[in-house]
């Protein structure tokens, strides 16, 4: 007797749809990345050292030698400086986000994820959410260090919290730029370099460390319409850190910095999230 055996068809997992399912998948991936960060604590420690060095160096090296609001007071510059350091810290996290995603791609983790019935965008969303948690932790530590060196806020707690929320929104938006860079390069090293090379001119051609009104005209206009500058100016107003005698320029983002900060961050988030998810889908196809 002979028997004919037919192979059962192999079911190919399909991504599950729905916003709620996508949110759950994103949180699972975020949890995975947070656990990984906790198991490699030097990632968090080294991520905090650089901004702390910037606080100390700029406070004690440049304090008293840079004029803001018609004064070279070290105390005035210290308060002027901190919003810029905070904003620089959240944007520099972009390089880490890009390197992490590039590392996952390099190790073949994306191939394993695509075999699972999960939302396609959940891998990137989970990664950027984990980076947002790390950025928030870094900001807390940085704020403590700033208080130690003499930084103070002069507004109510609601405005101060709003300032930090604007910083986190900017950092989250920029993390999607890092995600796109990480998906576009071949190695984590290239992602780190690609994530930093454009951040230096972005952060220094701004009002973060000096009064933009003192720049040459062509640089001043760039600084005034820089998304980074809008968030810095918004935080200075919300923290009450504008020096006495300081006059903002007539450029619209500098006159309405809070609104400009939100609009810039949302625009960057929408554009680069769309591009990053599209790039991820093509890479995982």
C-alpha positions as YAML, in Angstrom:
chain: A
units: angstrom
residues:
- id: 1
  name: UNK
  ca: [0.00, 0.00, 0.00]
- id: 2
  name: UNK
  ca: [1.15, 3.51, -0.67]
- id: 3
  name: UNK
  ca: [0.03, 6.71, 0.86]
- id: 4
  name: UNK
  ca: [0.20, 10.11, -0.68]
- id: 5
  name: UNK
  ca: [1.25, 12.80, 1.74]
- id: 6
  name: UNK
  ca: [0.41, 16.34, 0.91]
- id: 7
  name: UNK
  ca: [2.43, 19.08, 2.55]
- id: 8
  name: UNK
  ca: [0.32, 21.53, 4.46]
- id: 9
  name: UNK
  ca: [0.55, 25.05, 3.10]
- id: 10
  name: UNK
  ca: [2.84, 27.25, 5.15]
- id: 11
  name: UNK
  ca: [1.07, 30.24, 6.58]
- id: 12
  name: UNK
  ca: [3.02, 33.41, 6.05]
- id: 13
  name: UNK
  ca: [2.59, 35.82, 8.97]
- id: 14
  name: UNK
  ca: [0.95, 39.03, 7.96]
- id: 15
  name: UNK
  ca: [1.31, 42.32, 9.75]
- id: 16
  name: UNK
  ca: [-1.67, 43.06, 11.91]
- id: 17
  name: UNK
  ca: [-3.39, 46.34, 11.34]
- id: 18
  name: UNK
  ca: [-5.03, 48.90, 13.53]
- id: 19
  name: UNK
  ca: [-3.71, 51.80, 15.52]
- id: 20
  name: UNK
  ca: [-4.05, 49.98, 18.85]
- id: 21
  name: UNK
  ca: [-2.09, 46.97, 17.57]
- id: 22
  name: UNK
  ca: [0.59, 49.25, 16.14]
- id: 23
  name: UNK
  ca: [0.85, 51.04, 19.49]
- id: 24
  name: UNK
  ca: [1.21, 47.73, 21.37]
- id: 25
  name: UNK
  ca: [3.88, 46.51, 18.96]
- id: 26
  name: UNK
  ca: [5.75, 49.81, 19.31]
- id: 27
  name: UNK
  ca: [5.70, 49.57, 23.11]
- id: 28
  name: UNK
  ca: [7.02, 46.00, 22.97]
- id: 29
  name: UNK
  ca: [9.94, 47.11, 20.79]
- id: 30
  name: UNK
  ca: [10.52, 50.13, 23.04]
- id: 31
  name: UNK
  ca: [10.67, 47.83, 26.08]
- id: 32
  name: UNK
  ca: [13.19, 45.63, 24.29]
- id: 33
  name: UNK
  ca: [15.43, 48.62, 23.58]
- id: 34
  name: UNK
  ca: [15.14, 49.96, 27.14]
- id: 35
  name: UNK
  ca: [16.13, 46.58, 28.58]
- id: 36
  name: UNK
  ca: [19.10, 46.55, 26.21]
- id: 37
  name: UNK
  ca: [20.14, 50.01, 27.40]
- id: 38
  name: UNK
  ca: [19.96, 48.90, 31.04]
- id: 39
  name: UNK
  ca: [22.16, 45.92, 30.28]
- id: 40
  name: UNK
  ca: [24.74, 48.23, 28.70]
- id: 41
  name: UNK
  ca: [24.84, 51.10, 31.24]
- id: 42
  name: UNK
  ca: [27.90, 52.68, 29.62]
- id: 43
  name: UNK
  ca: [25.61, 53.75, 26.77]
- id: 44
  name: UNK
  ca: [23.67, 55.93, 29.20]
- id: 45
  name: UNK
  ca: [26.73, 57.10, 31.14]
- id: 46
  name: UNK
  ca: [28.72, 58.18, 28.09]
- id: 47
  name: UNK
  ca: [25.62, 59.87, 26.69]
- id: 48
  name: UNK
  ca: [25.51, 62.08, 29.81]
- id: 49
  name: UNK
  ca: [29.21, 62.94, 29.99]
- id: 50
  name: UNK
  ca: [29.33, 65.09, 26.85]
- id: 51
  name: UNK
  ca: [26.48, 67.50, 27.77]
- id: 52
  name: UNK
  ca: [27.83, 67.81, 31.32]
- id: 53
  name: UNK
  ca: [31.23, 68.75, 29.86]
- id: 54
  name: UNK
  ca: [29.56, 71.37, 27.66]
- id: 55
  name: UNK
  ca: [27.81, 72.89, 30.70]
- id: 56
  name: UNK
  ca: [31.02, 73.12, 32.72]
- id: 57
  name: UNK
  ca: [33.24, 74.30, 29.87]
- id: 58
  name: UNK
  ca: [30.90, 76.93, 28.46]
- id: 59
  name: UNK
  ca: [29.98, 78.18, 31.94]
- id: 60
  name: UNK
  ca: [33.49, 78.65, 33.25]
- id: 61
  name: UNK
  ca: [35.47, 79.20, 30.03]
- id: 62
  name: UNK
  ca: [33.15, 81.51, 28.09]
- id: 63
  name: UNK
  ca: [31.16, 82.95, 30.98]
- id: 64
  name: UNK
  ca: [32.07, 86.62, 31.40]
- id: 65
  name: UNK
  ca: [33.63, 86.94, 27.95]
- id: 66
  name: UNK
  ca: [30.55, 86.75, 25.71]
- id: 67
  name: UNK
  ca: [28.17, 89.68, 25.58]
- id: 68
  name: UNK
  ca: [24.42, 89.07, 25.78]
- id: 69
  name: UNK
  ca: [21.85, 91.82, 26.22]
- id: 70
  name: UNK
  ca: [24.57, 94.43, 26.42]
- id: 71
  name: UNK
  ca: [26.26, 92.74, 29.38]
- id: 72
  name: UNK
  ca: [29.21, 90.38, 29.84]
- id: 73
  name: UNK
  ca: [27.97, 89.21, 33.24]
- id: 74
  name: UNK
  ca: [28.91, 85.58, 33.87]
- id: 75
  name: UNK
  ca: [25.61, 84.97, 35.68]
- id: 76
  name: UNK
  ca: [23.58, 86.41, 32.78]
- id: 77
  name: UNK
  ca: [25.46, 84.28, 30.25]
- id: 78
  name: UNK
  ca: [25.01, 81.16, 32.40]
- id: 79
  name: UNK
  ca: [21.23, 81.50, 32.28]
- id: 80
  name: UNK
  ca: [21.32, 82.49, 28.59]
- id: 81
  name: UNK
  ca: [23.42, 79.42, 27.82]
- id: 82
  name: UNK
  ca: [21.45, 76.63, 29.46]
- id: 83
  name: UNK
  ca: [18.52, 76.55, 27.04]
- id: 84
  name: UNK
  ca: [21.03, 76.14, 24.21]
- id: 85
  name: UNK
  ca: [22.84, 73.31, 26.00]
- id: 86
  name: UNK
  ca: [19.54, 71.54, 26.70]
- id: 87
  name: UNK
  ca: [18.49, 71.83, 23.04]
- id: 88
  name: UNK
  ca: [21.90, 70.69, 21.80]
- id: 89
  name: UNK
  ca: [21.71, 67.64, 24.06]
- id: 90
  name: UNK
  ca: [18.34, 66.46, 22.73]
- id: 91
  name: UNK
  ca: [19.39, 66.96, 19.10]
- id: 92
  name: UNK
  ca: [22.75, 65.23, 19.48]
- id: 93
  name: UNK
  ca: [20.83, 62.12, 20.55]
- id: 94
  name: UNK
  ca: [20.05, 61.84, 16.81]
- id: 95
  name: UNK
  ca: [23.44, 60.24, 16.19]
- id: 96
  name: UNK
  ca: [22.78, 57.55, 18.79]
- id: 97
  name: UNK
  ca: [19.38, 56.76, 17.30]
- id: 98
  name: UNK
  ca: [20.85, 56.39, 13.83]
- id: 99
  name: UNK
  ca: [23.72, 54.22, 15.05]
- id: 100
  name: UNK
  ca: [21.33, 51.94, 16.98]
- id: 101
  name: UNK
  ca: [19.09, 51.35, 13.98]
- id: 102
  name: UNK
  ca: [22.08, 50.84, 11.68]
- id: 103
  name: UNK
  ca: [23.42, 48.26, 14.16]
- id: 104
  name: UNK
  ca: [20.09, 46.41, 14.15]
- id: 105
  name: UNK
  ca: [20.15, 46.38, 10.35]
- id: 106
  name: UNK
  ca: [23.76, 45.21, 10.27]
- id: 107
  name: UNK
  ca: [23.07, 42.32, 12.69]
- id: 108
  name: UNK
  ca: [20.04, 41.13, 10.73]
- id: 109
  name: UNK
  ca: [17.51, 42.02, 13.40]
- id: 110
  name: UNK
  ca: [15.24, 43.58, 10.79]
- id: 111
  name: UNK
  ca: [15.05, 40.23, 8.97]
- id: 112
  name: UNK
  ca: [13.85, 38.59, 12.18]
- id: 113
  name: UNK
  ca: [11.28, 41.29, 12.82]
- id: 114
  name: UNK
  ca: [9.79, 41.05, 9.35]
- id: 115
  name: UNK
  ca: [8.98, 37.36, 9.94]
- id: 116
  name: UNK
  ca: [6.67, 38.39, 12.78]
- id: 117
  name: UNK
  ca: [3.03, 39.51, 12.40]
- id: 118
  name: UNK
  ca: [3.70, 43.04, 13.61]
- id: 119
  name: UNK
  ca: [3.11, 46.55, 12.32]
- id: 120
  name: UNK
  ca: [5.89, 47.61, 10.00]
- id: 121
  name: UNK
  ca: [6.42, 51.01, 11.58]
- id: 122
  name: UNK
  ca: [6.53, 49.59, 15.12]
- id: 123
  name: UNK
  ca: [10.25, 48.77, 14.93]
- id: 124
  name: UNK
  ca: [11.20, 52.39, 14.28]
- id: 125
  name: UNK
  ca: [8.58, 53.87, 16.59]
- id: 126
  name: UNK
  ca: [9.67, 51.62, 19.45]
- id: 127
  name: UNK
  ca: [13.30, 52.52, 18.90]
- id: 128
  name: UNK
  ca: [12.63, 56.27, 18.86]
- id: 129
  name: UNK
  ca: [10.43, 56.02, 21.98]
- id: 130
  name: UNK
  ca: [13.23, 54.24, 23.84]
- id: 131
  name: UNK
  ca: [15.64, 56.98, 22.75]
- id: 132
  name: UNK
  ca: [13.14, 59.56, 24.00]
- id: 133
  name: UNK
  ca: [13.17, 57.97, 27.47]
- id: 134
  name: UNK
  ca: [16.97, 58.05, 27.51]
- id: 135
  name: UNK
  ca: [16.94, 61.70, 26.39]
- id: 136
  name: UNK
  ca: [14.51, 62.61, 29.17]
- id: 137
  name: UNK
  ca: [16.78, 60.94, 31.74]
- id: 138
  name: UNK
  ca: [19.78, 62.85, 30.37]
- id: 139
  name: UNK
  ca: [17.86, 66.13, 30.62]
- id: 140
  name: UNK
  ca: [17.04, 65.48, 34.27]
- id: 141
  name: UNK
  ca: [20.70, 64.85, 35.12]
- id: 142
  name: UNK
  ca: [21.77, 67.86, 33.06]
- id: 143
  name: UNK
  ca: [19.28, 70.14, 34.81]
- id: 144
  name: UNK
  ca: [20.66, 69.05, 38.20]
- id: 145
  name: UNK
  ca: [24.21, 69.83, 37.05]
- id: 146
  name: UNK
  ca: [23.03, 73.20, 35.72]
- id: 147
  name: UNK
  ca: [21.47, 74.03, 39.09]
- id: 148
  name: UNK
  ca: [24.74, 73.12, 40.79]
- id: 149
  name: UNK
  ca: [26.74, 75.56, 38.62]
- id: 150
  name: UNK
  ca: [24.25, 78.36, 39.29]
- id: 151
  name: UNK
  ca: [21.48, 78.14, 36.68]
- id: 152
  name: UNK
  ca: [18.06, 79.26, 37.94]
- id: 153
  name: UNK
  ca: [14.54, 79.53, 36.50]
- id: 154
  name: UNK
  ca: [12.36, 82.56, 37.14]
- id: 155
  name: UNK
  ca: [8.95, 81.37, 35.97]
- id: 156
  name: UNK
  ca: [6.29, 79.08, 37.42]
- id: 157
  name: UNK
  ca: [6.52, 75.30, 37.27]
- id: 158
  name: UNK
  ca: [3.97, 75.07, 34.45]
- id: 159
  name: UNK
  ca: [6.08, 77.17, 32.08]
- id: 160
  name: UNK
  ca: [9.24, 75.32, 33.05]
- id: 161
  name: UNK
  ca: [7.63, 71.94, 32.32]
- id: 162
  name: UNK
  ca: [6.33, 73.29, 29.00]
- id: 163
  name: UNK
  ca: [9.88, 74.28, 28.12]
- id: 164
  name: UNK
  ca: [11.16, 70.78, 28.78]
- id: 165
  name: UNK
  ca: [8.26, 69.30, 26.79]
- id: 166
  name: UNK
  ca: [9.27, 71.45, 23.81]
- id: 167
  name: UNK
  ca: [12.81, 70.14, 24.16]
- id: 168
  name: UNK
  ca: [11.61, 66.52, 24.20]
- id: 169
  name: UNK
  ca: [9.37, 67.16, 21.20]
- id: 170
  name: UNK
  ca: [12.32, 68.58, 19.27]
- id: 171
  name: UNK
  ca: [14.49, 65.64, 20.32]
- id: 172
  name: UNK
  ca: [11.85, 63.11, 19.27]
- id: 173
  name: UNK
  ca: [11.40, 64.81, 15.90]
- id: 174
  name: UNK
  ca: [15.16, 64.78, 15.30]
- id: 175
  name: UNK
  ca: [15.38, 61.10, 16.29]
- id: 176
  name: UNK
  ca: [13.42, 60.31, 13.14]
- id: 177
  name: UNK
  ca: [16.11, 62.05, 11.11]
- id: 178
  name: UNK
  ca: [18.55, 59.73, 12.85]
- id: 179
  name: UNK
  ca: [16.31, 56.76, 12.00]
- id: 180
  name: UNK
  ca: [16.36, 57.68, 8.32]
- id: 181
  name: UNK
  ca: [20.15, 58.06, 8.38]
- id: 182
  name: UNK
  ca: [20.53, 54.71, 10.16]
- id: 183
  name: UNK
  ca: [18.44, 52.99, 7.49]
- id: 184
  name: UNK
  ca: [20.37, 54.65, 4.66]
- id: 185
  name: UNK
  ca: [23.94, 53.67, 5.60]
- id: 186
  name: UNK
  ca: [25.71, 50.34, 5.88]
- id: 187
  name: UNK
  ca: [27.45, 50.50, 9.26]
- id: 188
  name: UNK
  ca: [26.81, 52.01, 12.73]
- id: 189
  name: UNK
  ca: [30.04, 54.01, 12.39]
- id: 190
  name: UNK
  ca: [28.76, 55.68, 9.24]
- id: 191
  name: UNK
  ca: [25.45, 56.41, 10.97]
- id: 192
  name: UNK
  ca: [27.26, 58.11, 13.87]
- id: 193
  name: UNK
  ca: [29.33, 60.27, 11.52]
- id: 194
  name: UNK
  ca: [26.33, 61.04, 9.33]
- id: 195
  name: UNK
  ca: [24.28, 61.93, 12.38]
- id: 196
  name: UNK
  ca: [26.81, 64.43, 13.73]
- id: 197
  name: UNK
  ca: [28.29, 66.11, 10.68]
- id: 198
  name: UNK
  ca: [25.21, 68.26, 9.99]
- id: 199
  name: UNK
  ca: [24.35, 68.84, 13.66]
- id: 200
  name: UNK
  ca: [27.38, 71.01, 14.38]
- id: 201
  name: UNK
  ca: [26.50, 73.78, 11.89]
- id: 202
  name: UNK
  ca: [22.83, 73.47, 12.83]
- id: 203
  name: UNK
  ca: [23.50, 74.05, 16.53]
- id: 204
  name: UNK
  ca: [26.28, 76.62, 16.21]
- id: 205
  name: UNK
  ca: [24.65, 78.76, 13.50]
- id: 206
  name: UNK
  ca: [21.88, 79.52, 15.94]
- id: 207
  name: UNK
  ca: [21.14, 81.57, 19.03]
- id: 208
  name: UNK
  ca: [22.22, 78.73, 21.36]
- id: 209
  name: UNK
  ca: [25.58, 80.08, 22.50]
- id: 210
  name: UNK
  ca: [25.68, 83.69, 21.29]
- id: 211
  name: UNK
  ca: [23.22, 86.46, 20.54]
- id: 212
  name: UNK
  ca: [22.24, 86.00, 16.89]
- id: 213
  name: UNK
  ca: [21.91, 89.79, 16.54]
- id: 214
  name: UNK
  ca: [25.73, 89.99, 16.69]
- id: 215
  name: UNK
  ca: [26.20, 87.71, 13.67]
- id: 216
  name: UNK
  ca: [26.79, 88.89, 10.09]
- id: 217
  name: UNK
  ca: [23.49, 89.49, 8.31]
- id: 218
  name: UNK
  ca: [23.52, 86.34, 6.16]
- id: 219
  name: UNK
  ca: [24.24, 84.12, 9.18]
- id: 220
  name: UNK
  ca: [21.78, 86.00, 11.38]
- id: 221
  name: UNK
  ca: [18.90, 85.26, 9.00]
- id: 222
  name: UNK
  ca: [19.82, 81.56, 8.95]
- id: 223
  name: UNK
  ca: [20.01, 81.49, 12.75]
- id: 224
  name: UNK
  ca: [16.66, 83.24, 13.16]
- id: 225
  name: UNK
  ca: [14.83, 80.71, 10.95]
- id: 226
  name: UNK
  ca: [16.71, 77.71, 12.30]
- id: 227
  name: UNK
  ca: [14.23, 75.25, 13.95]
- id: 228
  name: UNK
  ca: [16.81, 74.76, 16.69]
- id: 229
  name: UNK
  ca: [16.84, 78.50, 17.46]
- id: 230
  name: UNK
  ca: [13.06, 78.63, 17.85]
- id: 231
  name: UNK
  ca: [13.11, 76.00, 20.58]
- id: 232
  name: UNK
  ca: [16.05, 77.67, 22.33]
- id: 233
  name: UNK
  ca: [14.30, 81.05, 22.32]
- id: 234
  name: UNK
  ca: [11.05, 79.47, 23.52]
- id: 235
  name: UNK
  ca: [12.81, 77.79, 26.44]
- id: 236
  name: UNK
  ca: [14.57, 81.01, 27.44]
- id: 237
  name: UNK
  ca: [11.21, 82.75, 27.64]
- id: 238
  name: UNK
  ca: [9.56, 79.87, 29.51]
- id: 239
  name: UNK
  ca: [12.47, 79.54, 31.96]
- id: 240
  name: UNK
  ca: [12.71, 83.30, 32.46]
- id: 241
  name: UNK
  ca: [16.33, 83.26, 31.28]
- id: 242
  name: UNK
  ca: [16.31, 86.23, 28.91]
- id: 243
  name: UNK
  ca: [19.05, 88.67, 30.02]
- id: 244
  name: UNK
  ca: [18.10, 92.22, 31.05]
- id: 245
  name: UNK
  ca: [18.15, 94.47, 28.00]
- id: 246
  name: UNK
  ca: [17.93, 91.55, 25.56]
- id: 247
  name: UNK
  ca: [15.85, 92.35, 22.46]
- id: 248
  name: UNK
  ca: [14.74, 89.58, 20.14]
- id: 249
  name: UNK
  ca: [14.92, 90.23, 16.41]
- id: 250
  name: UNK
  ca: [11.86, 91.03, 14.32]
- id: 251
  name: UNK
  ca: [11.92, 87.65, 12.56]
- id: 252
  name: UNK
  ca: [8.61, 85.79, 13.04]
- id: 253
  name: UNK
  ca: [10.12, 82.70, 14.76]
- id: 254
  name: UNK
  ca: [11.88, 84.91, 17.29]
- id: 255
  name: UNK
  ca: [8.71, 86.90, 18.00]
- id: 256
  name: UNK
  ca: [6.56, 83.76, 18.36]
- id: 257
  name: UNK
  ca: [9.12, 81.15, 19.46]
- id: 258
  name: UNK
  ca: [6.77, 78.74, 21.25]
- id: 259
  name: UNK
  ca: [4.44, 78.41, 18.28]
- id: 260
  name: UNK
  ca: [7.38, 78.29, 15.87]
- id: 261
  name: UNK
  ca: [9.02, 75.55, 17.95]
- id: 262
  name: UNK
  ca: [5.90, 73.39, 17.89]
- id: 263
  name: UNK
  ca: [5.33, 73.92, 14.15]
- id: 264
  name: UNK
  ca: [8.95, 73.15, 13.23]
- id: 265
  name: UNK
  ca: [9.07, 70.03, 15.42]
- id: 266
  name: UNK
  ca: [5.77, 68.66, 14.11]
- id: 267
  name: UNK
  ca: [6.79, 69.34, 10.50]
- id: 268
  name: UNK
  ca: [10.14, 67.57, 10.97]
- id: 269
  name: UNK
  ca: [8.42, 64.67, 12.75]
- id: 270
  name: UNK
  ca: [5.79, 64.13, 10.06]
- id: 271
  name: UNK
  ca: [8.19, 64.44, 7.10]
- id: 272
  name: UNK
  ca: [11.01, 62.29, 8.44]
- id: 273
  name: UNK
  ca: [8.79, 59.67, 10.04]
- id: 274
  name: UNK
  ca: [7.09, 59.20, 6.67]
- id: 275
  name: UNK
  ca: [10.43, 58.92, 4.88]
- id: 276
  name: UNK
  ca: [11.92, 56.60, 7.50]
- id: 277
  name: UNK
  ca: [8.96, 54.20, 7.54]
- id: 278
  name: UNK
  ca: [8.97, 54.12, 3.74]
- id: 279
  name: UNK
  ca: [12.70, 53.38, 3.74]
- id: 280
  name: UNK
  ca: [12.21, 50.64, 6.36]
- id: 281
  name: UNK
  ca: [9.46, 48.98, 4.36]
- id: 282
  name: UNK
  ca: [11.63, 48.90, 1.25]
- id: 283
  name: UNK
  ca: [14.56, 47.51, 3.26]
- id: 284
  name: UNK
  ca: [12.39, 44.84, 4.89]
- id: 285
  name: UNK
  ca: [10.50, 43.92, 1.72]
...
